[in-house]
Amino acid sequence: MNRYRALEELDIEFKEAESAWLEAQDDAGLSDQEKQQFLSRLHQCLEKRKAHISTHWSDPAYYEDGKMRKLVVD
């Protein structure tokens, strides 16, 4: 798998975790501990993405016109 595809997958994972966290925040049926688990997953996804970018920041595949490419994840 190429590194850019790996970053796209990390972005998808992050968006899913973010969505789950936003839903969990407003769910009165969840305990604080359960909500903390959603927040922890979101944080882990962010850290994995950050580590990937830190490792591969110089890869030209991540840049377009001198700026880091923006990924669109729906």
N, C-alpha and C positions, 0 to 999 in steps of 0.2 A: 504494500500500500504506500502510495507516495505521501510525503509529509503534508502537503496541502490538503489532501483528502482526509488525513488524520485530524487536521485542525477543523475541517468542516464537521466531522463527526463529533469532536469535542464541543463545538458550538451548538450542535443539535442537542447533545446531552445536557449542556448548560441551560438551554432554552426550556427543555422539558422539566428540569429541576426547578428552574425559576417559576414556571407556571404552577407546578405542584406546590411550591412554597407559598405563592400568592393565594392559592385556593385554601391551603391549610391555615393560613393566617386568619381567615374569616370564618373558619369552621369551628363553631362553638362546641361541637361534639368531640373534638380532639383535646387530649390533655396537653399540658405544657411540654411534657417529655416527648410526646409524639410530634408536636410542632418543632421542637428542637432537632429531631431527627431529619425533618425536611430541610431545615436550615443548614444542618451539618452536611447533607448531601449537596446542597447548593454550593456551599463553601468548598467542598472537595472537588466539584466540577470546575469551579473557578481556579483553584490551585493547579489542577491538571492542565488547564488551558494556559495558564500563566507559565508553567514549567515548559510546556511545549514551545511557546513563543520565545521564551528566554533561551532555549536550546537552539532554535532554528531561526532566530531573528534575522540573520544575514542571508538567508535563502532568497534568491531573487524571485522565486515563485510566489512569495507572499506580497510582492510589491507591484504596483501598476502606476506608471508615471511618477515614480519616486515616492509614492505614498503607500502605506500598508493597505492592501485590498480589504474592502469591507465585504463581509459574508452576509448574504441574505438567507435567513433560515425561517421558513414558514412552518 
